[in-house]
């Protein structure tokens, strides 16, 4: 910045009546946020660092609390394969349910470590109020083959096609050329 030039600072206060330019400060106890526009490179870099830190903290909070969770591509592919079969039979798509997805993913990883199939303790890890739970566990060379096997099994197909569910959690793990999938079905109430 050239000598003798002060950084440009414009104050905006966003209060109950909307934004106001040139306000000195917020009164004690008022509800609002003060936004300062800065043109100084040092202040801009500091504001960017602070903004990035807030963004990282918010993203971590969202992941821990289940807000806007991000699922893996494989989890979404398995869910799409399952929902495709539901649509073929005239059923609606099941959305991903966070607690069920966390549980299903952890269980798929355990199955892959163990190298064998077993069912989980279904209520364990489900922290939302639920009325019904179901689970499919399977293994095969890929998720398409596992989904086809689910649909050939009457009990697994019943879980997939049931209209009582309003959410699903999907788990996917791979080990030694074997794919493990877990579908945890949930009806929240």
N, C-alpha and C positions, 0 to 999 in steps of 0.2 A: 504494500500500500504506500503511495507517495507520502512524503513527510508533510505534516500539517493537516492530513485528512483523518478525521475521526471515523470509526466504523459507523455505518448507518444502522440505527436501531429504531424499529417501529414497534410499538406495543399494541397488541390486540388483546382485549379481554373478552372472553366468551362467558357470558353470564346468563341468568334466566331470561333476559330480554334480547339475547343474541349477541353477536360480536360488536364491539365498539373500538374504534381506533383512537389512539392517543390517551387512553385511560392511564392514570398514574398507577393505580394498584387496586386490588380487590379489597373491599371493606371486610373487616373481621367478621367471620360467620357467614359471609355470602357464598353462594354456590357458583363456581365458575372456574375457568382455567385461563391462565395468562400465557399468551404465545408471544415470543419475542422474535422478530425477524432480524437476523444479523448478517452483515456483509463482510465482517472481518474473517479472513481465512482461518485464523486460530480458533475463533469462536465457532465457525462452521464445522471444522474438524472435530471439535469437542462435542458439538451437538450431534454430529453423525455417530461418533463413538457411543454417546449416551443413548441415542436412538437404537443403535444396533444391540446394545446391552439389554435394553428394554424388550426388543423384539425377541432376542434369545430367551430371556426370562419368561416372556409370555408364551412362546412356543413350548418351552419345557413344562410350564404350568398346564397348558392345554393338553399336552400328552399325558401328564400325570392324572389329570382330572377327567379325561375322556372327552374333552371338547375338541371338535374337529380332528379326530384321530387320523393318522395316515396308515394305511394298510399296504402290505407288499403287493407287488404285481401278481405274484403267485396266489396269494390269498384272494385277490379280486378275480383271477382267472378261475379258481375253483368255485367261487361263489357264482360266477357267471355260468359255468357249466351246470351247476345245481339249479340255478334260476331258469336256465334254458329248458331243462327237463320239467320244471314246474309249469312254465308257459305252454309247453307241448300238451300238458294235461289240463290246461285252462286255469291254472293257479296264478296268483300274483307273485311278483318278485319279493323276496325277503331282503330287507335292508340289514346291513351289518350292525350288530349290537355290541358295544364296546366290551363289556365284561365277558360276554360269551366269546368274543374274538381273542381276548387276552388269554382266557382259559384254554381255548382250542389250540392256539399257537404254542403255548407252553406244553400242552399234552402231546402235540405232534412232534415237538422237539424231543420229548422224553421217549416216545415210541421209537424214533429214529436212533436215539442213543442205545436203547435196549434191543433194537433189532427185532421186535415182536409186537403184536397187537394186544391191547388190553383196554378195558373201559376205565374211565376216570371215576372219581367220586363226584357225581354231577353237581351237587350244590356247592362244592368247594370252589371258592373264587368268584362266585356270582354274588355281587354286592347290591344288586337292584332287587326290588320286590318282584317276585316271579310267581306264576301260578302253575306252570308246566315247563319241564325240561326234557330234552331228548338228545341222543348222541349217536353219530355214526363214526366209526374209525375204520380205516382201510389202508392197504398198501399195495403197490404194484409198480410197474415200470414207469408210469407217468400218471398224471391226475385224470386224464381222459379215460384211461383203462379203469382206474379206481372208481370213477363216477359211473361208468357202465356197469361195473360189478355191483355197486350200490343199487342201481335200478333193476338188476336181475334178482336181487334178494328181496322177498316180500317185506320183511321187517324194516330193512333200510329204506326201501321205496316208500313205505308207509310214513316214515319220518319225513322224507323229502317232500312228499305230496300233501301232508296234513295241512288243513286250513286253520288249525288252531294256533299255529306259530305266528308271531309278529316280528321276529328277528332271528338272526343266525350269527354265529361266530364261526370263522373258518380258520383252521390251522393247516400249515403246509411245512413239511421238512423233507430233506433229501439226504440220503446217506448210502454209500456203496451201490449206486445205480438203482436205488429203490426210493420211491416217493411215498410219503406217509401223509394222509389227509385226515383231518378231524372236522366234523360238522357238529356244532353244539346248537341245537334248536331251543328257542326260548319263547315263552309267552309271558310278557310282563303284565302286571296288573296293579 
